[in-house]
Amino acid sequence: MKPAPVTVPLLCAQRVGHEIATRIVGAGETALLAEPLLGLIASRECPGHVLLETLDRVPEWVKAGRVVVSGFHSPLEQQVLRSVLRRKGRVVKVLARGMTDYRPAPDEREPLAAGRMLVITACPPEVRRTTRETALARNRLVLDLATEIVVPHVAAGSPLAALLEKSALAGR
């Protein structure tokens, strides 16, 4: 997949910051960034009932035409991605590494071709593996892009908990 520079809408660019906004590259439907984005972020370890409760909300998000933005990295986030794509919903997937060698999963190919998906990153092309640092940067980008945020579960004392405490989530 060949990434191209992405023009970030003004409102998103203001929240993300000029430096990061100019580094974002991606593939897929860039117009999705102009829509109100529902940010989804969750810790890796999550109780089963939280996963089920979150998956129960997916049909209403898809029916309402919401665009879900996430790293889709934790098991909960991955399940949400599969559920949204199966229901023909729209997503923005944020990577915590460069896109030079990104290969979409089989269930991502049709949504990318149909304009229901955008894959983006602000990481330089030479970053080939996700690290704790790039994962936190990805999560910050998800939080900054989102106009509304859903956090089904955060492990106490986790790096995600610290990030959420520091983030300017006022009004979202």
C-alpha positions in Angstrom: 0.0 0.0 0.0 1.4 3.3 -1.1 0.8 6.1 1.5 0.2 9.7 0.3 0.2 13.0 2.3 -3.2 13.6 3.9 -4.7 17.1 4.1 -6.1 17.3 7.6 -9.3 19.5 7.9 -8.7 22.8 9.8 -10.5 21.8 13.0 -8.6 18.5 13.2 -5.3 20.2 12.4 -5.9 22.7 15.2 -6.5 19.9 17.7 -3.6 17.8 16.4 -1.1 20.6 16.0 0.5 21.9 12.8 3.7 19.8 13.1 1.8 16.5 13.4 -0.9 17.4 10.9 1.8 18.0 8.2 3.4 14.6 8.9 0.2 12.5 8.5 0.2 10.2 5.5 -2.4 7.6 4.6 -4.3 5.5 2.2 -8.0 5.3 1.7 -10.8 7.8 1.9 -9.3 11.0 3.3 -12.8 12.8 3.3 -13.6 10.7 6.4 -11.4 13.1 8.5 -13.8 15.9 7.7 -16.6 14.1 9.5 -17.2 14.1 13.3 -15.0 11.3 14.5 -15.9 8.9 17.4 -12.6 8.0 19.1 -12.4 4.6 20.6 -9.5 3.7 23.0 -9.2 0.9 25.5 -6.5 -0.9 27.5 -5.2 -4.3 26.2 -6.7 -6.2 29.1 -10.4 -5.8 29.4 -13.2 -7.7 31.2 -15.4 -9.8 28.9 -18.6 -7.9 29.9 -17.1 -4.6 28.8 -16.2 -6.1 25.5 -19.8 -7.4 25.0 -21.3 -4.1 26.1 -19.1 -2.2 23.7 -19.9 -4.5 20.8 -23.6 -4.0 21.6 -23.1 -0.3 20.8 -21.5 -0.9 17.4 -24.8 -1.3 15.4 -26.1 2.1 16.7 -22.8 3.8 15.7 -23.0 2.3 12.2 -26.7 3.1 11.8 -26.0 6.7 12.9 -23.2 7.0 10.3 -20.5 7.5 12.9 -16.9 7.3 11.7 -14.9 5.4 14.3 -11.2 6.5 14.8 -8.9 4.2 16.7 -5.6 2.4 16.6 -7.6 -0.8 16.6 -4.8 -2.4 18.4 -6.2 -3.8 21.7 -8.3 -6.9 21.5 -11.5 -4.9 22.2 -10.6 -2.3 19.5 -9.9 -5.2 17.1 -13.3 -6.7 17.7 -15.0 -3.3 17.2 -13.1 -2.9 13.9 -14.3 -6.3 12.6 -17.9 -5.5 13.8 -18.0 -2.1 12.1 -16.5 -3.3 8.9 -18.9 -6.3 8.8 -21.8 -3.9 9.1 -20.5 -1.7 6.3 -19.5 1.1 8.7 -16.7 3.6 8.3 -13.4 3.8 10.2 -10.1 5.7 10.4 -7.3 3.3 11.5 -4.3 5.1 13.1 -1.0 3.2 13.0 1.8 3.4 15.5 4.4 2.9 12.9 5.3 3.9 9.3 3.2 2.8 6.4 5.9 1.8 4.0 5.3 -2.0 4.5 1.6 -1.8 5.6 -0.5 -4.5 4.1 -4.2 -4.3 4.7 -5.8 -7.4 6.3 -8.2 -9.3 4.0 -11.2 -7.8 5.8 -9.8 -4.3 5.2 -9.4 -4.5 1.4 -13.0 -4.0 0.4 -13.7 -1.1 2.8 -10.5 0.6 1.6 -11.6 0.2 -2.0 -15.2 1.2 -1.3 -14.2 4.5 0.5 -15.3 3.4 4.0 -11.8 3.2 5.5 -8.8 5.4 5.9 -5.5 4.2 7.3 -3.2 7.0 8.6 0.0 7.5 10.5 2.1 10.4 11.7 5.2 8.1 12.1 8.1 8.4 9.8 8.5 5.6 7.2 11.6 4.2 8.9 9.5 3.3 12.0 8.7 -0.4 11.2 7.6 -1.7 14.6 5.2 -0.4 17.2 6.9 0.6 20.5 5.5 1.9 23.7 6.4 5.4 22.6 4.8 5.2 19.2 1.7 3.5 20.7 1.3 6.5 23.1 1.8 8.9 20.2 -0.8 7.0 18.2 -3.3 7.2 21.1 -2.6 10.9 21.5 -3.4 11.3 17.8 -6.7 9.3 18.1 -7.7 11.5 21.1 -6.8 14.7 19.2 -8.7 13.7 16.0 -11.9 12.6 17.8 -14.8 15.0 18.4 -16.3 12.5 20.9 -14.4 9.8 22.8 -15.5 6.4 24.1 -13.2 4.7 26.6 -14.8 1.4 27.6 -11.9 0.3 29.9 -8.7 1.6 31.2 -6.4 -0.5 33.4 -5.4 1.3 36.6 -1.9 2.6 36.5 -1.5 1.9 32.8 0.3 4.3 30.3 -3.2 4.8 28.8 -4.6 5.9 32.1 -1.7 8.4 32.5 -2.3 9.7 28.9 -6.0 10.2 29.5 -5.3 12.1 32.7 -3.0 14.5 30.8 -5.1 14.9 27.7 -7.3 17.9 27.1 -10.6 16.0 26.7 -12.8 18.9 27.8 -16.1 19.0 25.9 -15.6 15.6 24.3 
